[in-house]
Amino acid sequence: MHYDRSDQGGAQQSRGHHLKQHELAERWKVSGRTLEKWRQTRRGPPYLLIGGAVRYRIEDVLAYEASRLQEALR
């Protein structure tokens, strides 16, 4: 399988513009089970369900990360 390493935070991307659950879990250093719980409780980034397989669009992951930025307290 070919992985594209673009300047999208160095993420390993499957099929160019989508991350598999385990790829996003690795990127964020959380378990796959955590991502499953987040989907059940409508937390985290939007996801696609295609033929029973969960995929995250890289643009949705980047937007979610940007929305979670915290400024340092002064």
C-alpha distances in whole Angstrom, upper triangle without the diagonal:
4,7,10,13,16,19,19,20,17,15,11,10,8,9,11,14,14,13,13,16,15,14,17,19,17,18,22,22,23,23,21,24,26,23,24,28,28,27,30,32,31,30,27,25,25,22,21,21,19,19,20,17,18,16,18,18,18,21,23,22,23,26,27,26,29,31,31,32,36,38,40,43,46
4,7,10,13,16,16,17,14,13,10,9,8,8,9,12,13,13,14,17,16,14,17,19,17,18,21,22,24,23,22,26,26,24,26,29,28,27,30,33,31,30,26,24,24,22,21,22,20,21,22,19,19,17,17,17,16,20,22,20,21,25,25,25,27,30,30,31,34,36,38,42,44
4,6,9,13,13,14,11,9,6,6,6,8,7,10,11,10,12,15,14,11,14,16,14,14,18,19,21,21,20,24,24,22,24,27,26,25,28,30,28,27,24,21,22,20,19,21,20,21,22,18,18,15,15,15,13,17,19,17,18,21,22,21,24,26,26,27,30,33,34,38,40
4,6,10,10,12,9,8,6,6,7,8,6,9,11,11,13,16,16,13,15,17,16,14,18,20,22,23,22,25,25,23,25,28,26,26,29,31,29,27,23,21,21,20,20,22,21,23,24,20,19,16,15,14,12,15,17,16,16,19,21,20,22,25,25,25,29,31,33,36,39
4,7,8,9,6,6,6,7,10,11,9,11,12,12,15,17,16,13,14,17,15,13,16,18,21,22,22,25,25,23,25,28,26,26,30,31,29,27,23,21,22,21,21,24,23,26,26,22,21,17,16,15,12,15,17,15,15,18,20,18,20,23,23,23,26,28,30,33,36
4,5,8,6,7,8,9,12,12,9,10,12,13,16,19,18,15,15,18,17,14,17,20,22,24,23,27,26,24,26,29,27,26,30,31,29,26,23,20,21,21,21,24,24,27,27,23,22,18,16,14,11,13,16,14,13,17,18,17,18,21,22,22,25,26,28,32,34
4,5,6,8,10,11,15,16,12,12,14,15,18,20,20,16,16,19,17,14,16,19,22,24,24,27,26,24,27,29,26,27,30,31,28,26,22,20,21,21,23,26,26,29,29,25,23,20,17,15,11,12,15,14,12,15,17,15,15,19,20,19,22,23,25,29,31
4,5,6,9,9,13,14,11,10,11,12,15,17,17,13,13,16,15,11,14,17,19,21,21,24,23,20,23,25,23,23,27,27,24,22,18,16,17,18,19,22,23,26,26,22,20,16,14,12,8,9,12,10,8,11,13,12,12,16,17,16,20,21,24,27,29
4,5,9,11,14,16,14,13,14,13,16,17,16,13,12,14,13,9,11,14,17,19,20,23,21,19,23,24,22,23,26,26,24,21,18,16,18,19,21,24,25,28,27,23,21,18,15,14,10,11,13,11,9,12,13,11,12,15,15,15,18,19,21,25,27
4,6,9,13,15,13,13,13,12,15,16,15,11,12,14,12,9,12,14,17,19,19,23,22,20,23,25,23,24,28,28,26,23,20,18,20,20,21,24,25,27,27,23,21,18,15,15,11,14,16,13,12,16,16,14,16,19,19,18,21,23,24,28,30
4,6,10,12,10,10,10,8,11,12,12,8,8,11,9,7,10,12,15,16,16,20,19,17,20,22,20,21,24,25,23,21,17,16,17,17,18,20,21,24,23,19,17,14,12,12,9,12,13,10,10,14,15,13,15,18,18,18,21,24,25,29,31
4,7,10,9,10,9,8,9,12,10,7,9,11,9,8,12,14,16,17,16,20,19,17,20,23,21,21,25,26,24,22,19,17,18,17,18,19,20,22,21,17,16,13,12,12,10,14,15,13,13,17,17,16,19,21,21,22,25,27,29,32,35
4,6,6,6,6,5,8,11,11,8,9,12,12,11,14,16,17,18,16,20,20,17,19,22,21,20,24,25,23,22,18,16,16,15,15,17,17,19,19,15,14,11,10,10,8,12,13,12,13,16,17,16,19,21,21,22,26,28,30,34,37
4,5,7,6,6,7,10,11,8,11,14,13,13,16,18,19,18,16,20,20,17,19,22,21,20,23,25,23,22,19,17,17,14,14,15,14,16,16,13,12,9,10,10,10,13,15,14,15,18,19,19,21,23,24,25,29,31,34,37,40
4,6,6,8,9,13,14,12,14,17,17,16,19,21,22,22,19,23,23,20,21,25,23,22,25,27,25,24,21,18,17,15,13,15,13,15,16,13,13,10,11,10,11,14,15,15,17,19,20,21,23,25,26,27,31,33,36,39,42
4,6,8,11,15,15,13,14,17,17,16,19,21,22,23,21,24,24,21,23,26,24,22,26,28,25,24,21,18,17,15,15,17,16,18,19,16,15,12,11,9,9,11,14,14,14,17,19,19,20,23,24,25,29,31,34,37,40
4,7,10,13,15,12,12,16,16,15,17,20,21,21,19,22,22,19,20,23,21,20,23,25,22,21,18,14,14,12,12,15,14,17,18,15,13,10,8,6,5,8,10,10,11,14,15,16,17,20,21,22,26,28,31,34,37
4,7,10,12,9,10,13,14,13,15,18,18,18,16,19,19,15,17,20,18,16,20,22,19,18,15,12,12,10,9,12,12,15,15,12,10,6,5,4,5,9,9,9,11,14,14,15,17,19,20,22,25,28,31,34,37
4,6,8,6,6,10,10,10,12,14,14,14,12,16,16,12,14,17,16,15,18,20,18,17,14,12,12,10,10,12,13,15,15,11,9,6,5,6,7,10,10,9,11,14,14,14,17,19,19,21,24,27,29,33,36
4,6,5,6,9,10,11,13,14,13,13,10,13,14,11,12,16,15,14,17,19,18,17,14,13,13,10,10,11,11,13,12,8,7,5,6,9,10,14,13,11,15,17,16,17,20,21,21,23,26,29,31,34,38
4,5,5,6,9,10,11,12,10,9,6,9,10,7,9,12,12,11,14,16,15,14,12,12,12,10,11,11,13,14,12,9,7,7,7,11,12,15,13,12,15,17,15,16,19,20,19,22,25,28,30,33,36
4,6,5,6,9,10,10,9,8,6,10,11,9,11,14,14,14,17,19,18,17,14,14,16,13,14,15,16,17,15,12,10,10,11,14,14,17,16,14,16,19,17,17,21,22,21,23,25,29,30,33,36
4,5,5,6,9,10,10,10,9,13,13,11,13,16,16,16,19,20,19,18,15,14,15,13,14,16,17,18,17,13,11,10,9,12,11,14,14,11,14,17,16,15,18,20,19,21,24,27,28,31,35
4,5,5,6,8,8,9,8,12,11,8,11,14,13,13,16,17,16,14,11,10,12,11,13,15,17,19,17,14,11,9,8,10,9,13,12,8,11,14,12,12,15,16,15,17,20,24,25,28,32
4,5,5,6,5,6,6,9,8,7,10,12,12,13,16,17,16,14,12,12,14,13,16,17,19,20,18,15,12,12,11,14,13,16,15,11,14,16,14,13,17,18,16,18,21,24,25,28,31
4,5,5,7,8,9,12,12,11,14,16,15,17,20,21,20,18,15,15,17,16,18,19,21,23,21,17,15,14,13,15,14,17,16,13,15,18,16,14,18,20,18,19,21,24,25,28,31
4,6,8,10,11,14,13,12,15,17,16,17,20,21,20,17,14,13,16,16,18,20,21,24,22,18,16,14,12,14,12,14,14,10,11,15,13,11,15,17,15,16,18,21,22,26,29
4,6,9,10,13,11,10,14,15,13,15,18,18,17,14,11,12,15,15,18,20,22,25,23,19,16,15,13,15,13,15,14,10,12,14,12,10,13,15,12,14,16,19,20,23,26
4,7,10,12,10,11,14,15,14,17,19,19,19,16,14,15,18,18,21,22,24,26,24,21,18,17,16,18,16,19,18,14,15,18,15,13,17,18,15,17,18,21,22,25,28
4,7,8,6,8,11,11,11,14,16,16,17,14,12,14,17,17,19,20,23,24,21,19,16,16,15,18,17,19,18,14,16,18,15,14,18,18,16,18,19,22,23,26,29
4,5,5,7,9,10,11,13,15,16,17,15,13,15,17,16,19,19,21,22,19,17,15,15,15,19,18,21,19,16,19,21,18,17,21,21,19,21,23,26,27,29,33
4,5,5,6,9,10,11,13,14,15,14,12,14,15,14,16,15,18,19,15,13,11,12,13,16,17,20,18,15,18,20,17,17,21,21,20,22,24,28,29,31,35
4,5,5,6,9,10,11,12,14,13,13,15,16,15,17,16,19,20,16,15,13,15,15,19,20,22,20,17,21,22,19,19,23,22,20,23,25,29,30,32,35
4,5,5,6,9,10,11,12,10,10,13,15,14,17,17,20,21,18,16,14,15,15,18,19,20,18,15,18,19,16,16,20,19,17,20,21,25,26,28,32
4,5,5,6,9,10,10,9,8,10,11,10,13,14,17,18,15,13,10,11,11,14,15,17,14,12,16,17,13,14,18,17,16,19,21,25,26,29,32
4,5,5,6,9,10,10,10,12,12,11,13,12,15,17,13,12,10,12,12,16,18,20,17,15,19,19,16,18,21,20,19,22,24,28,30,32,36
4,5,5,6,8,8,10,12,13,13,15,15,19,20,16,16,13,15,15,18,20,21,18,17,20,20,17,18,21,20,18,22,23,27,29,30,34
4,5,5,6,5,6,9,10,11,14,15,18,20,17,16,13,14,13,16,17,18,15,14,17,16,13,15,18,16,15,18,20,24,26,28,31
4,5,5,6,7,8,8,8,11,11,15,17,14,13,10,12,11,14,16,17,14,13,17,17,14,16,19,17,17,21,23,26,29,31,34
4,6,8,10,12,12,12,14,13,17,18,15,15,13,15,15,18,20,21,18,17,21,20,17,19,22,20,20,23,25,29,31,32,36
4,6,9,12,12,13,16,16,20,21,18,18,15,17,16,19,21,21,17,17,20,19,16,18,20,18,17,21,22,26,28,29,33
4,7,9,8,10,13,14,18,20,18,17,14,15,14,16,18,18,14,14,17,16,13,16,18,15,15,19,21,25,27,29,32
4,7,8,11,14,16,19,22,19,18,15,15,13,15,16,16,13,12,15,14,10,12,15,13,12,16,18,21,24,25,29
4,7,9,13,15,18,21,19,17,13,13,10,12,13,13,10,9,11,11,7,9,12,11,10,14,16,20,22,24,28
4,6,10,13,16,19,18,16,12,11,8,9,10,10,6,6,9,8,6,9,11,10,11,14,17,21,23,26,29
4,7,10,13,17,15,14,10,9,7,8,10,10,6,8,11,10,9,12,14,13,14,17,21,24,27,29,33
4,7,10,13,12,10,7,6,5,7,10,11,8,9,13,13,11,14,17,16,17,20,23,27,30,32,35
4,6,10,9,8,6,5,6,8,11,12,10,12,15,15,15,17,20,20,21,24,27,30,33,36,39
4,6,6,5,5,6,9,11,15,16,14,15,19,19,18,21,23,23,24,27,30,33,36,39,42
4,5,5,7,8,11,12,16,17,16,17,21,21,21,23,26,26,27,30,33,36,39,42,45
4,6,9,10,14,16,19,21,20,21,24,25,24,26,29,29,30,33,36,39,42,45,48
4,7,10,13,16,19,21,19,20,23,24,23,25,28,28,28,31,34,38,40,43,46
4,6,10,13,16,18,17,17,20,22,20,22,25,25,26,29,32,35,37,40,44
4,7,10,13,15,13,13,17,18,17,19,22,22,22,25,28,31,34,36,40
4,7,9,12,11,11,14,15,15,16,19,20,20,23,26,30,32,35,38
4,6,8,7,7,10,12,11,13,15,16,17,19,23,26,29,31,35
4,5,5,6,9,10,11,13,14,16,17,19,23,26,28,32,35
4,5,5,6,9,10,10,12,14,15,17,21,23,26,29,32
4,5,5,6,9,10,10,12,14,16,19,22,25,28,31
4,5,5,6,9,10,10,12,15,18,21,24,27,30
4,5,5,6,9,10,11,13,16,19,22,25,28
4,5,5,6,9,10,11,15,17,20,23,26
4,5,5,6,9,10,14,16,20,23,25
4,5,5,6,9,12,16,19,21,24
4,5,5,7,10,13,16,19,22
4,5,5,9,12,15,18,20
4,6,9,11,15,17,20
4,6,10,13,15,18
4,7,10,13,16
4,6,9,12
4,6,9
4,6
4
